[in-house]
């Protein structure tokens, strides 16, 4: 799990069936000083995070596949909460 800032969203004309209807957000990991770290990643959003929201992102692939109810889903990351 890591802290990230939502920097955009992903749109796909074709996707894995397990991801249909899911809101996919582009999340940039940040350090303690809120500076970007590494490359951004895509995460499923269940909490309604908006652009520039600070969020907790989980990298638990098993948990992400459980959320979409499909053990063969390619998703690995999901937003676990929004930081106030």
C-alpha positions in Angstrom: 0.0 0.0 0.0 1.2 3.5 -0.8 0.0 7.1 -0.7 -0.7 8.6 -4.1 -2.3 11.6 -5.8 -5.0 11.1 -8.5 -3.6 12.7 -11.6 -6.2 11.5 -14.2 -8.5 8.8 -15.3 -8.4 6.0 -17.8 -10.8 5.4 -20.6 -10.8 2.2 -22.7 -12.9 1.3 -25.7 -12.1 -2.4 -25.1 -11.3 -3.9 -21.7 -11.4 -7.2 -19.8 -15.0 -8.1 -19.0 -14.3 -7.8 -15.2 -13.5 -4.1 -15.6 -16.7 -3.0 -17.4 -18.3 -0.3 -15.4 -15.3 0.2 -13.1 -13.9 3.7 -12.6 -10.2 3.6 -13.3 -8.0 6.3 -12.0 -4.4 7.2 -12.8 -2.5 7.5 -9.5 0.9 9.0 -8.9 2.8 7.8 -5.8 4.0 10.7 -3.6 6.6 10.9 -0.8 6.2 12.6 2.6 6.8 16.0 1.0 4.0 15.3 -1.6 6.6 15.0 -4.4 6.0 12.5 -7.2 7.8 9.2 -6.9 8.2 6.6 -9.7 5.7 6.0 -12.5 2.0 6.4 -12.2 -0.3 3.4 -12.0 -4.0 2.6 -12.8 -6.2 1.7 -9.8 -9.9 0.9 -9.5 -11.8 3.6 -7.6 -14.7 2.5 -5.3 -14.7 5.7 -3.2 -15.4 8.5 -5.7 -11.9 10.0 -5.6 -11.6 13.0 -7.8 -8.8 14.7 -9.7 -6.0 15.8 -7.3 -7.4 13.7 -4.4 -4.8 12.1 -2.1 -5.5 8.4 -1.7 -4.2 5.1 -0.3 -3.6 2.6 -3.1 -3.4 -1.1 -2.4 -1.2 -3.3 -4.6 -2.9 -6.5 -3.4 -3.9 -8.2 -6.7 -5.9 -10.9 -5.0 -7.9 -8.2 -3.2 -8.5 -6.3 -6.4 -9.7 -9.4 -8.2 -12.0 -10.1 -5.3 -13.6 -6.6 -5.7 -14.4 -7.3 -9.4 -15.5 -10.9 -8.6 -13.2 -12.4 -11.2 -10.1 -14.5 -10.4 -8.8 -14.1 -14.0 -9.0 -10.2 -14.0 -5.8 -8.4 -14.9 -6.3 -5.7 -12.3 -3.8 -5.4 -9.5 -4.4 -2.0 -7.8 -7.3 -0.4 -6.1 -8.0 2.8 -4.1 -8.4 1.7 -0.5 -9.3 5.1 0.9 -9.2 8.9 0.5 -6.8 10.9 2.8 -8.5 13.9 4.4 
